[in-house]
Amino acid sequence: MVFVVLHYIVIDSGFASPEKTHKFFALVLQLSGGVIVLYAINSNIGIIHNSNILKAVKKLFNDFPFFRKSSVQTTILGRVSSKETIGGLRTSSAPVTIEEKISHLQRQIDWVKEDLGKQKKSLELSISKFQKGLSKETGSIKSRLFSLEADVKEISVGGAKLQAMGALFILHGSISSYIA
């Protein structure tokens, strides 16, 4: 609105010919509108990616093949990994009589119960660790989600006003250029 009034005042005052005034205001308005739109886009990029247009252009030039620096590659010769297992070795004499066979079978059942108890405790411990890790990861994801939601609100509310004003400047400049 201010530019429209200023534009009219300059034409009315006779400071310069209307054609030159239209061309001058067209240039100023289109440039300022473009800069405002670029500023709004730049701030939106900064909110989303913690970056800006200058960093993006610099990265583009650094990634360009003619300006690329030589790279150093390293290789890993090997890795060793191991896993722990629960188990044990138990020996006993070969049973001969029916009572010895029954007692031998009872010992084996007791050993299996003992091994299953150890495995159950180990599994419960690993499940507990896994649940703790998941709860930490879930909290981290929720905090990132809330941050992203706040960023989206800031972009949709704050950036739209600047872009609309820049677009209006460009439109006014285009109309002034057409009139000239």
Summary of the structure (lengths in Angstrom):
residues: 180
radius of gyration: 37.5
end to end distance: 19.5
largest distance: 127.0
contacts: 387
relative contact order: 0.18
helix: 78%
strand: 0%
